[in-house]
Amino acid sequence: MPADTAATGAPAQPTRPSPDPETGSNADERRSGWRTIRKVAPYLWPADKPWVKQRVVLAMLALVLSKAVSVYTPIIYRDAVDALAGDGVSALALGAIGLTIAYGVARLMNVGFQQLRDAVFARVAQRALRMLALETFEHIHRLSMRYHITRKTGGLSRIIERGVKGVEFLLRFLLFSIGPLVLELVLIGIILTILFDAWYLAVVTVTIGLYVWFTFAVTEWRVKLRRVMNEQDTDANQKAIDSLLNFETVKYFGAEGREAARYDSAMEQYEAAALKTSYSLAFLNFGQSVIITGGLVGVMVMAAVGVQNGSLTVGDFVMVNAYMIQITMPLNFLGTVYREIRQALVDMGEMFDLLEQPAEVVDATDAKPLKVEGGQVALENVHFGYDAARPILKGVSLVAEPGQTVAIVGSTGSGKSTIGRLLFRFYDVGGGALRIDGQDIRDVTQESLHAAIGVVPQDTVLFNDTIRYNIAYGRDQATHQDIIAAAKAAQIHDFIETLPQGYDTAVGERGLKLSGGEKQRVGIARTLLKDPPILLLDEATSALDTETEQDIKEALNAAGQGRTVLTIAHRLSTIAEADRIVVLEKGEIVETGTHDALLEAEGRYAQLWHRQQADEM
């Protein structure tokens, strides 16, 4: 199937924030096919993997043998025809029956060597695919939170899918199509010149030259059309994924019709682009047929004239026909392969652009593991803004002593959750420093930092797996008893036991089969299982009812014993017992103290408290 006809499935999306790849020299360099080939080449000849080199050499040897047999097969065919017609004598002296059998054996050997080549090379190709897929997957996880919140997940997945699938194709056909095709054409040209005359070679050369020129020229034009089709494919796929991820919201607002119209609009543009690629494919195929047929007829007429005047035998005529068909097949294949290679280069270029996207937050070259002795968390004159023109934190300084519970409160947009993201180092501070036990978190490894902090977010998102898997995610190799203990501490064990499949109950995509409170308790159990020295609770009980909230508070209070706990809260009743409460307003600390002291001060905290008390009455 031609590449274009295979691209009519579910759509995908563009992920590059940079300008169109066809504008600007820098973009052209990034999209360069040579750049992609340079990056793929090491997978074919890795210095530290001799077995890969051995397989490549064996595959190439099988390839050469298959081409040698392929080129000699029409000569056997000629001799068999001449033997049957009583013209000429075969060099093999096998007779008509023997030559016919030899012809069949040669064809079988040709196929056998080709399949041996593919079998030997398969492990090389699959290794390259696996390594590149893993490298891309790991790189995406290294990219910053800022990158991920500005990207479209569906688009990323589609770019990876298309790019990785292009690896095996590119590796296989760079070795086993273009080079072998040239070798076969050269050998056939030499044989035609030796056995006949240079005019045969001239016609074949002109035919091949016209065919290659026409194929490459039209394919370059079609690559641009295909790129537009890919972008529309990507956009429609992103809209579909976005709509499905927001299934409940769509239902709440009765927006099924709107979503369908939005998706159909994207598909309409994809349809228009796909039609252009289909029409251009028909033009390409017909043009190729005209050129090939013209060359075939020209050579056959020359051979027919030779048979009529007695300079050639019927076997020669048949052999010329066999060689022309043998040329036609790989040339037709060249058109498909070239289209596929160009498309693979485009798809892989997008993936390598992704791999070249720098990570915003990286470990320092001399970063050391974080050593948590007490768990003191200190913010020293911290400045930060997601956008340089709009600062969020403006010189925040606070200290959470080991074992203390410090609550951070404030109105929406005051910067509460931003402190949590900075502590986990999703972003680096713009000014000042954030330290744990005196160690600047920019000077320690991210792995050790993340291991030291347990986070219960406001909206717990679960994997589409079982409850057991989601709780066990908190600590690798956790035992079943560890999981049960964490579930009990999070006040969810009894609920799990009532489910028909217990801990093996599937939670659905993003945990949609559980209620908000149930998801939150699974998230709390997951963090308790991690057992970190520092806890960050970001609206951890916001999804719970009052009774359950009280139970969870007790569990979290117990879990917080001996740990430093930072609680980011909107509902002030959940943090009244904190050792210290910090009130943020517009990125600055306006008050700090205990619950009772802040109420007596009748400042900003007291205003927020009385307002919430009135709202709950």
Residue pairs with C-beta under 8 A, 6 or more apart in sequence:
2 281
2 336
2 339
3 226
3 336
3 339
3 340
3 343
4 222
4 226
4 274
4 277
4 278
4 281
4 339
5 278
5 281
7 226
7 229
7 230
7 233
7 274
7 277
8 274
10 233
10 236
10 237
10 240
11 158
11 232
11 233
11 234
11 235
11 236
11 237
11 238
11 240
11 266
11 267
11 270
12 154
12 155
12 157
12 158
12 159
12 161
12 162
12 230
12 233
12 234
12 235
12 236
12 237
12 238
13 152
13 154
13 155
13 158
13 231
13 233
13 234
13 235
13 236
13 237
13 238
14 155
14 230
14 231
14 234
14 235
15 151
15 152
15 155
15 156
15 159
15 234
15 350
15 354
16 350
16 353
17 150
18 27
19 27
20 27
21 27
21 28
21 30
21 31
21 227
21 349
22 28
22 31
22 224
22 227
29 35
30 349
30 352
30 353
30 356
31 346
31 349
31 353
32 349
33 342
33 345
33 349
35 349
35 352
36 170
36 345
36 348
36 349
36 352
37 170
37 174
37 345
39 352
40 128
40 167
40 170
40 171
40 348
43 124
43 127
43 128
43 131
43 132
43 167
43 171
44 52
44 56
44 124
44 128
44 171
44 175
45 52
45 53
45 56
46 52
46 53
52 124
52 127
55 120
55 121
55 123
55 124
56 121
56 124
56 175
58 120
59 117
59 118
59 120
59 121
59 124
59 175
59 176
60 175
62 113
62 114
62 116
62 117
62 120
63 113
63 114
63 117
63 175
63 176
63 180
64 183
65 109
65 113
66 109
66 110
66 113
66 114
66 117
67 180
67 183
67 184
67 187
68 187
69 106
69 109
69 110
69 113
70 110
70 184
70 326
71 184
71 187
71 188
71 191
71 326
72 106
73 103
73 106
73 107
73 110
73 322
74 319
74 322
74 323
74 326
75 191
75 319
76 92
76 99
76 102
76 103
76 106
77 103
77 315
77 318
77 319
77 322
78 313
78 315
78 316
78 318
78 319
78 322
79 88
79 90
79 91
79 92
79 99
79 315
80 90
80 96
80 99
80 100
80 102
80 103
80 315
81 313
81 314
81 315
81 318
81 319
82 88
82 90
82 313
82 314
82 315
83 90
83 95
83 96
83 99
84 96
85 313
85 314
85 315
87 313
87 314
87 315
88 313
88 315
90 99
92 98
92 99
92 102
94 101
94 102
117 176
118 172
118 176
121 172
121 175
121 176
124 171
125 167
125 168
125 171
125 172
126 168
128 167
128 168
128 171
129 164
129 165
129 167
129 168
132 163
132 164
132 167
132 351
133 160
133 164
135 355
136 160
136 163
136 164
136 351
136 354
136 355
137 160
139 354
139 355
139 357
139 359
140 156
140 160
140 354
142 359
142 362
143 357
143 359
143 360
144 359
144 360
144 361
144 426
144 427
145 421
145 426
145 427
146 360
146 386
146 427
147 357
147 360
152 238
152 242
153 241
154 234
154 237
154 238
154 240
154 241
154 242
155 234
155 237
155 238
156 354
158 233
158 234
158 237
159 234
159 347
159 350
159 351
159 354
160 351
160 354
162 230
162 347
162 350
162 351
163 347
163 348
163 350
163 351
163 352
163 354
164 351
165 347
166 343
166 344
166 345
166 347
166 348
166 351
167 344
167 348
169 340
169 341
169 344
170 341
170 344
170 345
170 348
173 337
173 340
173 341
174 341
177 333
177 334
177 337
178 334
178 337
178 341
180 330
181 330
181 331
181 333
181 334
184 326
184 327
184 330
185 204
185 208
185 327
185 330
188 204
188 323
188 326
188 327
189 201
189 204
189 205
191 323
192 200
192 201
192 204
192 320
192 323
193 200
193 201
195 316
195 319
196 303
196 306
196 312
196 316
196 320
199 302
200 299
200 302
200 320
203 295
203 298
203 299
203 302
204 295
204 299
204 324
204 327
206 295
207 291
207 292
207 294
207 295
207 296
207 298
207 327
208 295
208 327
208 331
210 291
210 295
211 288
211 291
211 292
211 295
211 331
211 334
212 334
214 287
214 288
214 291
215 284
215 288
215 334
215 335
215 338
216 338
218 280
218 283
218 284
218 287
219 284
219 335
219 338
219 339
219 342
220 342
221 280
222 277
222 280
222 281
222 284
222 339
223 342
223 343
223 346
225 273
225 276
225 277
225 280
226 277
226 343
226 346
227 346
228 273
228 276
229 270
229 273
229 274
229 276
229 277
230 346
230 347
232 266
232 269
232 270
232 272
232 273
233 270
235 266
235 269
235 270
236 263
236 266
236 267
236 269
236 270
239 262
239 263
239 266
240 263
243 250
243 259
243 262
243 263
245 510
247 512
248 512
249 255
250 256
250 259
284 335
285 335
288 331
288 332
288 335
292 328
292 331
292 332
295 324
296 324
296 325
296 328
299 320
299 324
300 317
300 320
300 321
300 324
303 312
303 316
303 317
303 320
303 321
304 317
306 312
306 316
306 317
307 313
307 314
307 316
307 317
360 427
360 428
361 425
361 426
361 427
361 428
361 446
363 445
363 446
364 442
364 443
366 443
367 443
367 444
367 445
368 443
368 444
368 445
369 444
369 445
369 447
369 448
370 436
370 439
370 441
370 444
370 445
370 448
370 449
370 451
370 452
371 437
371 439
372 436
372 437
372 452
372 533
372 534
373 437
374 401
374 402
374 403
374 437
374 564
375 402
375 403
375 436
375 437
375 452
375 533
375 534
375 563
375 564
376 399
376 400
376 401
376 402
376 435
376 436
376 437
376 438
376 564
377 399
377 400
377 406
377 423
377 434
377 435
377 436
377 534
377 564
377 566
378 398
378 399
378 400
378 434
378 435
378 436
378 438
379 396
379 397
379 398
379 399
379 419
379 432
379 433
379 434
380 397
380 432
380 433
380 434
380 435
381 395
381 396
381 397
381 431
381 432
381 433
382 393
382 395
382 396
382 397
382 419
382 422
382 429
382 431
382 432
382 433
382 434
383 391
383 393
383 394
383 395
383 429
383 430
383 431
383 432
384 391
384 392
384 393
384 415
384 418
384 422
384 427
384 429
384 430
384 431
385 391
385 392
385 393
385 430
386 392
386 427
388 430
391 430
391 587
392 415
392 418
392 587
393 415
393 418
393 419
393 422
393 587
394 586
394 587
394 588
395 431
395 432
395 588
396 415
396 419
396 432
396 584
396 587
396 588
396 589
397 432
397 589
398 406
398 582
398 589
398 592
400 406
400 564
400 565
400 566
400 580
401 564
402 564
403 561
403 562
403 563
403 564
404 564
404 565
404 579
404 580
405 560
405 565
405 567
405 577
405 578
405 579
405 580
406 564
406 565
406 566
406 567
406 578
406 579
406 580
406 581
406 582
407 566
407 567
407 568
407 569
407 575
407 578
407 580
407 581
407 582
408 416
408 419
408 566
408 567
408 568
408 569
408 581
408 582
408 584
409 416
409 568
409 569
409 570
409 572
409 575
409 581
409 582
409 583
409 584
409 605
409 608
410 416
410 583
410 584
410 585
411 585
411 608
412 570
413 586
414 584
414 585
414 586
414 587
415 584
415 586
415 587
416 568
416 569
416 570
416 584
417 458
417 538
417 568
419 566
419 568
420 455
420 536
420 538
420 566
420 568
421 427
422 428
422 429
422 434
423 434
423 441
423 453
423 536
423 566
424 449
424 450
424 453
424 455
424 536
425 441
425 442
425 446
425 449
425 450
428 442
433 440
433 442
434 440
434 441
435 441
436 444
436 449
436 452
436 534
441 449
451 532
452 532
452 533
452 534
453 532
453 534
453 535
453 536
454 474
454 527
454 528
454 530
454 531
454 532
454 534
454 535
454 536
455 527
455 535
455 536
455 538
456 520
456 523
456 524
456 527
456 535
456 536
456 537
456 538
456 540
456 556
457 523
457 538
457 539
457 540
458 538
458 539
458 540
458 542
458 543
459 543
460 511
460 519
460 520
460 522
460 523
461 510
461 511
462 470
462 507
462 510
462 511
462 514
462 519
462 522
462 523
463 469
463 470
463 473
463 507
464 506
464 507
464 508
464 509
464 510
465 506
465 507
466 501
466 503
466 504
466 505
466 506
466 507
467 496
467 499
467 502
467 503
467 504
467 505
467 507
467 522
468 480
468 483
468 503
468 504
470 507
470 511
470 522
470 526
471 478
471 483
471 486
471 487
471 503
471 522
471 525
471 526
471 529
472 478
472 483
472 529
473 526
474 486
474 525
474 526
474 527
474 528
474 529
474 530
475 482
475 529
475 530
475 531
478 529
480 503
482 529
483 503
483 525
483 529
484 493
484 503
486 525
486 526
486 528
486 529
487 493
487 496
487 503
487 525
489 525
489 528
489 555
489 558
489 559
490 521
490 522
490 524
490 525
490 528
490 552
490 555
491 521
491 548
491 551
491 552
491 555
492 518
492 521
492 522
492 524
492 525
495 518
495 521
496 502
496 503
496 505
499 505
505 513
506 513
507 513
507 514
507 519
507 522
508 514
511 519
511 522
514 522
516 543
516 544
517 543
517 544
517 545
517 548
519 543
520 540
520 541
520 542
520 543
520 544
520 552
521 544
521 548
521 552
524 540
524 552
524 555
524 556
527 535
528 555
528 559
532 563
533 563
533 564
534 563
534 564
534 565
534 566
535 556
535 559
535 560
535 563
535 564
535 565
535 566
536 565
536 566
536 568
537 556
537 565
537 566
537 567
537 568
537 569
538 568
539 568
539 569
539 570
539 571
540 552
540 556
540 567
541 549
541 552
541 553
541 556
541 571
541 574
542 570
542 571
544 552
549 574
553 574
556 565
557 577
567 574
567 575
567 578
569 575
571 612
572 605
572 608
572 609
572 612
573 612
575 581
575 595
576 595
577 595
578 594
578 595
579 594
580 592
580 593
580 594
581 591
581 592
581 593
581 594
581 595
581 598
581 605
582 589
582 591
582 592
583 589
583 590
583 591
583 592
583 598
583 603
583 604
583 605
583 608
584 590
585 604
590 603
590 604
591 598
591 601
591 603
591 604
591 605
593 601
598 605
598 606
598 609
599 605
599 606
599 609
